[in-house]
């Protein structure tokens, strides 16, 4: 057993993405358990000598046990709200796997970040499904042989957190809010810096083992007051808030989804939980892990300042699935860790492609600089109005939409969210592979590939734009053929404009490559 070695489940999530570098800075060896270890390579701390990025999935008990071996303490920072389907059952299964795997690996303690509002004695009766599930996970972990420390938090205020991004978008974009009565519900927000302080403090204080502790900031206020506090910290006019009795959580989730970049699958359970008061009733943490707690105003001001200084260290979009469908392994030589065995029952096994290429009088390094800046505020080099309309349609359908942008304007790494795409693979100077997370009746990818080429005796670069689509049912076929004419105009224009941005003269093309469909 190595006392200075800890395991973090959920290392690519919002809290985990900030906790790992904090632990490394305090001298700990960190086993970061992630489904796709390459996602950590792009983080500033991804090459730290004390970091071990290990493939581990909460649905696979054996992988968890292997990743936790040699660790004295394990942090459990996982929830399944973004997984689709029955997230409560997924959370139960994952927690059971974690409890058993920790015992098998010889872990001395588990530290779990839960949600406030649960009443442990009655199993959380009256709570939203999200809060009830968070409480249930704590009980399942505690039923195992490994002692558990449960920290229960309400709204976490920090740049990039789902709660903060919802608040930011609503207050900055709506001068008038027609809200349900939940706007009068009390909450006790906490700064992300204080959450991290409590997680680290519990790690370093064995007296917290076996305890369930409430954590929160010094302020207790309603959600309406929280909106006004944000406006004051941001130096903008506070919205006029009009509570009405007829807006249901489902209707609220729909209009919040349209206004904010946060995905609908995260918004709905969060909105449903707003009816529950989330206030600390247990204050033992103040003595066990003393620290200066930021007020709501100071926490928001700190988050806004962090956002202005550059990309947030972590974001609520970071924990998306960065796993490619299995058909990509053959077509794009996608690394094995991105693939999953077994395809969905797609119609006919047909793989559609629309590929284009252009020859440029420039080295790949110069062209790559333009490729790597695609998306976000820079746009997609052609048809930006069409991309935004597609994003709006995706939002209306419950998808992520076009407002997520990108983590950093200049650099991009595996696992990053990029508007309504997810970065699957990045080989600087050679390729950028994206998986569509928008609502489509099938699976879609887009790849930008750079290759050195000889053209009329000159050393040049071939820039290829390769798209794949595996349709799901009749609607998938209809979608592909309805979009096909637009792709024929859009994709060549993208290649020409990338060349212009790279200041690379066009020697040939764009031209279409290959056939329009291939057998699976």
Secondary structure, 3 states (H helix, E strand, C coil): CEEEEEEEECCCCCCHHHHHHHHHHCCCEEEEEECCHHHHHHCCCCCCCCEEEEECCCCCHHHHHHHHCCEEEEEECCCCHHHCCCHHHHHHHHHHHHHHHHHHHCCCEEEEEEECCCCHHHCCCCCCHHHHHHHHHHHHHHCCCCEEEEEEECCEECCCCHHHHHHHHHHHHCCEEEECHHHHCEECCEEHHHHHHHHHHHHCCHHHCCCEEECCCCCCEEHHHHHHHHHHHHCCCCCEEEECCCCCHHHHHHHHHHHCCCCHHHHHHHHHHHHCCECCCCCCHHHHCCCCCCCHHHHHHHHHHHHHHCCCCCCCCCCCCCCECCHHHHHHCCCHHHECCCCCCCHHHEEEEEEEEEEEECCHHHHHHHHCCCCHHHCCCCCHHHHHHHHHHHHHCCCCCCCCCECCCCCCCCCCEECCEEEEEEECCCEEEEEECCCCCEEEEEEEEEEEEEECCEEEEEEEEEEEEEECHHHHHHHHHHHHHHHHHHHHHHHHHHHHHCCCEEEEEEEEECCCEEEC
